[in-house]
Amino acid sequence: MSENQKKASAYWKENVKYLFILLAIWFIVSYGAGILFKDALDTIRLGGFKLGFWFAQQGSIYVFVVLIFVYVRLMNKLDKKYGYDE
């Protein structure tokens, strides 16, 4: 295996690791907070709405948008680390 192939393989391995971590966070927030822990979260109110309802309707979307920006930042660092930046 050439040096470029090793570098590309390490790059994609790290990229996939980031994807799984970020998707796991989104899953936990959207499924866990919006469905599994809804009853416990409903005891807290946010802006007049129960927190479980808020996560099910809005929170998971906000978390997803934040995770997109986190992913962009992580990928920019990863690109620089492996020399793929512009």
C-alpha positions as CSV (number, residue, x, y, z in Angstrom):
1,M,0.0,0.0,0.0
2,S,1.4,3.4,-1.0
3,E,1.8,6.3,1.4
4,N,-1.1,8.2,-0.4
5,Q,-3.4,5.2,0.1
6,K,-2.5,4.9,3.8
7,K,-3.1,8.6,4.2
8,A,-6.4,8.4,2.4
9,S,-7.5,5.4,4.4
10,A,-6.6,7.1,7.7
11,Y,-8.5,10.2,6.6
12,W,-11.7,8.3,5.8
13,K,-11.4,6.2,9.0
14,E,-11.3,9.4,11.1
15,N,-14.1,10.9,8.9
16,V,-16.4,8.0,9.5
17,K,-15.6,8.0,13.2
18,Y,-16.7,11.7,13.4
19,L,-19.9,10.9,11.4
20,F,-20.9,8.0,13.7
21,I,-20.3,10.1,16.8
22,L,-22.3,13.1,15.5
23,L,-25.1,10.9,14.3
24,A,-25.2,9.1,17.6
25,I,-25.6,12.5,19.4
26,W,-28.4,13.5,17.0
27,F,-30.1,10.1,17.6
28,I,-29.9,10.4,21.3
29,V,-31.3,14.0,21.3
30,S,-34.0,13.3,18.8
31,Y,-35.1,9.8,19.8
32,G,-34.1,9.9,23.5
33,A,-35.1,13.4,24.5
34,G,-38.2,13.5,22.2
35,I,-39.5,10.0,22.8
36,L,-37.8,7.9,25.5
37,F,-37.3,10.6,28.2
38,K,-40.3,12.8,27.2
39,D,-42.2,12.2,30.4
40,A,-39.3,13.1,32.6
41,L,-38.5,16.2,30.5
42,D,-42.1,17.3,30.5
43,T,-41.7,18.4,34.1
44,I,-39.5,21.2,32.9
45,R,-40.9,24.1,30.9
46,L,-39.1,26.1,28.2
47,G,-40.8,29.2,26.7
48,G,-44.2,28.0,28.1
49,F,-43.9,24.5,26.5
50,K,-43.0,21.3,28.1
51,L,-39.3,20.4,27.4
52,G,-40.1,16.9,26.0
53,F,-42.5,18.5,23.5
54,W,-39.9,21.2,22.7
55,F,-37.2,18.6,21.9
56,A,-39.6,16.5,19.8
57,Q,-40.7,19.6,17.8
58,Q,-37.8,22.0,17.7
59,G,-34.8,20.8,19.8
60,S,-33.7,18.0,17.5
61,I,-33.7,20.3,14.5
62,Y,-31.6,22.9,16.3
63,V,-29.2,20.2,17.5
64,F,-28.9,18.9,13.9
65,V,-28.1,22.4,12.6
66,V,-25.4,22.8,15.3
67,L,-24.0,19.4,14.5
68,I,-23.7,20.5,10.8
69,F,-21.5,23.4,11.9
70,V,-19.5,21.1,14.2
71,Y,-18.9,18.7,11.4
72,V,-17.7,21.4,9.1
73,R,-15.2,22.6,11.7
74,L,-14.0,19.0,12.3
75,M,-13.6,18.4,8.6
76,N,-11.7,21.6,8.1
77,K,-9.3,20.5,10.9
78,L,-9.1,17.0,9.4
79,D,-8.4,18.3,5.9
80,K,-5.5,20.4,7.3
81,K,-4.2,17.5,9.3
82,Y,-3.9,15.2,6.2
83,G,-3.0,17.9,3.7
84,Y,-6.3,18.0,1.8
85,D,-7.1,21.6,2.5
86,E,-7.2,24.1,-0.3
